[in-house]
Amino acid sequence: MKNKAKLVFLLTLSLLYVVLTAAPVMAAWPDGKPATVVIQYGAGGGTDVLTRAYTKAMEKHLGITVNAMNRAGAVGALAMDFVASKPADGYWWLGASQFSKPLRVMGHSKLSPWEDWQYYKIASGVQGWAVRVDSPFKTMADFIAAAKKEPNKYSIANSGVGGIWHEGNEIMVKAAGIQVRQIPYKGGAPATLACLQGEVDVTGSGIHETIEMIRAGKLRNLAVFTKEQVKFEDGTILKPITDYLPGLAGYAPFGSEYTLGFRRDTPPEILEKLKQAFIAASNDPEFTAMLKQKYFFKDVIVGEEADRVAALRESVTAWLFWDLKVKGVKVNPADLGIPRPEDFDKWWPPKGYKSRVSSK
C-alpha cells in the first residue's frame, strides 16, 4: 500500500510538472509592443492636439511608443467602431471627445458610452464664435440683429452634425431666436479654416482652435460660451455670451471634453495601468504648459465617476437633440433606454452596473 501511494504521489507530481511547463506564460503588459491611438477627428483640432500631447507623455510612464492616426467621420463613429473591431489587449486606444455622447441617438453606432467603453477624461475646452476681421459683424449683437432681419441668410461652421460645436450653436441659436444655416466640417480646425477662407460667415468652435488666429489679427471673436470675460496673459479679452444672451448663464461654461477610451472588456489590470499612466501624463510639465497656452482646462476624471459622467452627458445631449428635432437625429432616446436628465439621479447606477477600475 505504501509503494502504491508513493507511486500515485510521484505520478501526480509528474502530471503537475507537465501541466505547468506546457501552459503558456502570460506576457506582462506592456511588453514593448507599440500601441496605436485612433483619433476621432482630423489633424489640428482640439481632440487631435490634446490626444497627441498626453499620449506622448504617457509613453514615458509605459515605456512604449504610441503611434497616432486620424480617422475622422460620422462625429467620431468611424474611429470608435474601428477601435471596437480591434483586440481588447490594451494596444488599441481611442482618442475621443465628448464621451462619444451623440452617436447612438444619431444612429451612427450602437455602442454605449458607458457600457462598452472605459473612458478617462483629461481636459475641457470652451466654445467661442468668431468672424473674419473684414466681417461687418463687430459684436455678437450685430450678428444676432442681422440674422433676425434676414432668416437663413447667414451660416455658422461646426465640427460635424451632432458634434459639440453643433450642439453649442443650436443652444445659442434657440436662445437668440434666429435661423441660420449650420455647415458641418470634420472637426473644429476645418471649421475655423472655412471661416478664414470665407466659406461661412461665422465659426462656432473652440477658443483653442481660434485664439491664434484672433491674436494674429485674422479673426475677430464675437463671444465665448462663458458667464465671465476671458482674459489672456497677453491682454487679449473675449466677451461672454451672457453679455448678449443672459438666458444662457445656466449652460455656461459650455464646451468640449477630451477623453481617452478603451474597450470595456480590456482586462482590468491593463485598464488600471493605463489609468495610472494617464493620470501621470496629466501632470506632465510640458502637457500642463500646453493646456495653459491653448486655453484648455485640466479636468481629470476616471473610474466610476467617468462612467457616470459619460452616461449623464449622453442623457443630456440625446434628449436635447430629440426635443429640438435637430437634423440628423434618428433614434428616440427612450428606445435606447436613455433616461431624461431630470430622472438621471434616480436611474444611476443602473441595474447590473459594475465599475472596471477605481476612481483614484
Salt bridges, closest charged atoms under 4 A:
ASP48 OD1 - ARG52 NE 2.78
GLU59 OE1 - LYS56 NZ 3.50
ASP89 OD2 - LYS33 NZ 3.94
ASP134 OD2 - ARG132 NH2 2.82
GLU150 OE2 - LYS153 NZ 3.35
GLU167 OE1 - LYS101 NZ 3.21
GLU170 OE2 - HIS166 NE2 3.19
GLU209 OE2 - HIS208 NE2 3.68
GLU212 OE2 - ARG215 NH1 3.12
GLU233 OE2 - LYS292 NZ 2.97
ASP234 OD2 - ARG215 NE 2.95
GLU257 OE2 - LYS121 NZ 2.62
GLU257 OE1 - ARG313 NE 2.64
ASP265 OD2 - ARG263 NH2 2.59
GLU272 OE2 - LYS275 NZ 2.78
ASP284 OD1 - LYS60 NZ 2.77
ASP299 OD2 - LYS121 NZ 2.60
ASP307 OD2 - ARG264 NH2 2.84
GLU314 OE2 - ARG104 NE 2.82
ASP323 OD2 - ARG340 NH1 3.05
ASP343 OD1 - LYS346 NZ 3.88
ASP345 OD1 - ARG308 NH2 2.79
